[in-house]
Amino acid sequence: MIRIYLACLFTFSNAVFSNHIGTPIKTNDRPIIGVLAQEVYKPTPHRNSYIAASYVKFLESAGARVVPLMINKSDDEYRRLFRSINGVLFPGGGVSIKSSGYSKAAGIFYRLALEANSNGDYFPIWGTCLGFELLTFLTSGKLLLSRTNTSGIALPLNFTDGKAIDSRLFKDFPVDLMKSLETEPITENSHRWSITTKNFTKSKTLKSFYRVLSTNTDGQKEFVSTIEAYNFPIYATQWHPEKNAFEWTRPYIPHMPSAIKTTFYMAYFFVNEARKSFHSFPSTEEEEKALIYNYKPQYTGSKSAFEQKYFFD
């Protein structure tokens, strides 16, 4: 199935914003992005799953609204939501990428996105940390991760020569910010597992599907840290762009101006990708009922890695 999609000649770029004579093409100025929930480590009544509020703020800061995507729903429910939203974000966390409700739901949205994009229906995906790892699993069909000493450290990016600057993700970033990303420790890492450059390179499927934009090292193992798909609007970072501006629970989260700027440029890029999608809810009433505004975040910073969380039944 993946090979069929890889053969697709559908290429995405900023060209979708204009036609051959330069006339601007209408974009969606009310994008709604789904953020996938995941299981709570120790569930309690009314607290079976959660979304960290920083992911919601990350998207809202660039002009999107958010719909929480609950776990353990039916395939039909996920298909209905897919037709209603303009992109999906797979957040970081600590659940199984093989057997959790998070991974099952992500797999459904991933397959729907491949099918839609192959048929000219633009639909972007973003993966952060666990979401990054999950995307490599969904694409390759194999668990290719290795343990790395990267649980709580900020790093500069080692950009892949000639690829990052020409990538869809980074090509419109200011020169000074690209320099900061390359020389300053402003990308926060909170993961114990990574896909090493060696394992990535060994996988023909991953190599043909994703362009590696940056790598990092824990001093012993080099691992892939930023990717974008060649022929699909799928992007992922092993690091956390949302934390710089919105999380304060750990001393190693960078908050210098270049770090905050990184948060907003990453968010701005992905929300603009979602503007290219014209999925919509069947009615205003259904849209309003689905939005994250119907839930209240709770302060969890005193006992969690997240300042705030949304909890769900």
N, C-alpha and C positions, 0 to 999 in steps of 0.2 A: 504493500500500500504506500509506504513512504517513498519507494522508488518512483512510483507513478507521479507523486507530487513533486519529486525532485526533477522530473523531466519537464515540469511546467516551465514555460517560457515567460510567465507573468513576472515582470520586473517592476519594483516599486521605487519611486523617487519623488522628489519634490515636483517633478513634471506634472503630476496629477493635478496640480493647482492651476495649470494654464493649458490652453490648447495650442495647436501648432502656429497660430498667429499671435500668441501672447495674451489672448483674452482671458481674464481670471475666471476660474470655474468656482461656482458656489461651494462653500464649505459649511460644515455643521457648526454653528456657533453656540450650540447648547449640548455639548458632548456629555454623555453619562458613561462612566467606567465602572465595571464590576470589580470588587475586591473580594477575593476568596477567603472565607473564614476557615478556621482549623480547630481541631479538638483542644479543649482545655486539658492540661496534664492531670489535674485532679478535679474532675467535674463535681459540681454541687448543684442543688436546685436552681434553675434559671441561669446556670452558668456552664453550659455544655460545650460551647464553642466561642471563639472570640476573633476580633480584628483589632490590631494595634491602631490607635487613633492617628499615629504619625503617617501612616499610608494614606489615610483619608485627607489629612491636611496637605500632604505632598501633592495630591492631585487637585485639590481645591485651590491651592496656591497658584495654579496655572490656568484656572478657569474651567475646571470640570466639576460635575457633581458625581456622587458615588452611590452605588447600590451594593449592599452587602449580598454576597453569594453564599447562601447557607450550605452546609454539608448535609449529606445523606438525604438529598431530594431525588425525585425520580428523573429519569432521562428526559421525559417529556417536559418537566419543569425547567430543566437546564436549557433545553432547546428553545423554549418560550422566552426565557431570559436572554439567550443569545441573540434572538431576533430583536430584542428591545434595547440592548446596550451597544456602545460603540467601541468597546475594548475591554480587556480584562487584565488585572494585575494579580500575579501569584506572589504573595508576600513571603518574607522569611519566617522562620519558626522552628519547631522542634518535633515534628511528627514524621511518621514513616512515609517515604516517597513511593512505597510499593503497596501498602495495604490500608492507608488511612482514608477517611472520608474526604479529606483535602486532596489527596492524590487521585482518587476516583473522579471527583468533580473536575479537577484540572485536566484529566485525560479526556473527558468529554468535551470541554471547551477547546482544548488543543485540536482535537480531530475536527470539530465543527469549524474552527478557524482555518485549518488547512483546506478543507473542502470549499468554504466560502471564498477565500482568497484565490484559489485555483480557478474559480468561476467568475472572477472579477469583482467580488463583493469584499471591499476592503475592511479588514478587521484586525487590529493590532493586539499583540500580547506582550506583557512585560513580566519578567521574573526577577525577583531579588533574593539573593542568598539561597534559602531552601527552594525558592521558586526557580532560581538558576539551575540548581542541581536537578530539580524535577524535570525541567525542560530537556536536559541532556539525557535523562532516562527515557522520557517519552519519545524523543527523536531516535535514539539508538536502540531502544528496547533492552538495554543492558545497564546494570549498576556498575559504573566505572570509577567510583570515588575512592580516594585515599585519605588517610588521616594526615592532617597538617596542624602545625602549631600556630593557629591563626584565630584563636578565640579571645578577642579583645585587643586589637591593635589597629592603628591607623597607618596607612601606607601610601606612598606615591605610586602612580601607575607606570608600568613599563609598556609603553605603547609599541604595538607591532609596527615595524618600519613600513612606512608608505601606505598603511591600511587605515589607521585611525583617522588621519586627517582627511581622507577621502571617503570616510564612512558616512552613511546617512545620519547616524547618531551624533557624531562629533563635528561634522564639516562646517556647521554654522556657529560653533563655539568661538568666543573671542580668543585671539592669540594669547593674551595674557593668562586667561583661564586654562588653556591647554598647557601652558608652561607651568602653571601652578600644579595642575594635576600630575605633571611629570616630575616635578621636583619637590613638592611639599607633601607631607603625610596627611592628606585630607580625605582619603577614602577609608571609611571605617569597616573593619572586618570582625565578624562575630560568628565564625563557623569553625567547626572541628573537622569537617570533611571538605575536600576540594577535588576537582578533576585536574590531575596533573597534565602538564603539556605533553608528556610522554603518552599517557593514556588517551588523551584527546587525539593526538596525531595517529595513534594506532587504529582509531575507529574511522573507517572509510565513510560511514554514514555521517558522523559528526563533521568531519573535514569537508564533505561536499555540501552540507546543509548550512553550517555556520562559518562566518568569517571571524577570526580571533582579532579583537581590537586591542586587547591589553593582557598582560600576564603579571604575576607577582611571585614572590618567593618567601618562604618562611625561614630561609637560611639554609635549608636542606633540599626542599622540593620546590620546583617551579610549577605554578598552577595557573590555569586560565581564569581571568578575572572579569573580562567584558567581551560579549559576543553580540553579533546581529546575524540574522539569517540572510543568505544571499538573495533569495527569491520570495521571501515572505516578510511581512512587517512584525517580526518577532525579535525581541531584544532582551538581554539579561545581564545582570551584574552580580558577581559573587559578593560584592561589597554593598553597603547600605547608603544610597544617596539621600534617603529621607531622614536619616538620623541627625545629620549635621544641623539642620534647622529646628528639629522638633523633638529631639530626645536629649535629656540632661542627666540621666541616671548613672552614667558611667564616666569616669575621668578621661578615658581615652577617646571619647567622641569629639572630633574636632569642631570648633565653632568660630574659627578665624574667618574674616570676610571672604576669602577665596573658597572656603568650605561651604559657606552659606550660598554663595553664588553658584556652586556646583549643584546644590539641591535644586535650585530654581531652574537652572538651564536643563537639567535632566527631566524635571517635571514638565517644563514647557515643551520640550521635544515630544514626549510621549502623548501629552494632551493634544498637541497638534496632529499627531498621527491619528488619534481618535476622531478628530474633526473631519477626517476623510471618510468616515463611516456614516451612513445615513439610516442605520437601524433606529427604530423608535418604538415606544410603547403604544399599544392599541388606543389608549385614551389617556387624558390628563389625570384622571382619577387613579388609574393603575400605576402611572408613573409616580405620582405623589405618594402612593401607598408603599412603593418599593424603596424609596430613597432613604439614605442613612439618617436623614433628619428625624425620622420617627424613633430613633434610639438615642440614648444619652450615654456619652462616654463616662467612665468612672476612673477616678484617680487611683493609680496603682504603683506610682513611682517609688513609694517607700518599701515595696516588697517585690518589685518586678523590674525587668530590663526596659519596660515601657512606662512612660509617664502616664498614659491613659489607655484604656481598652474599652471597646464595645463588647458586651457579653450578650450571648443569645441562648435561647432554649435549645 
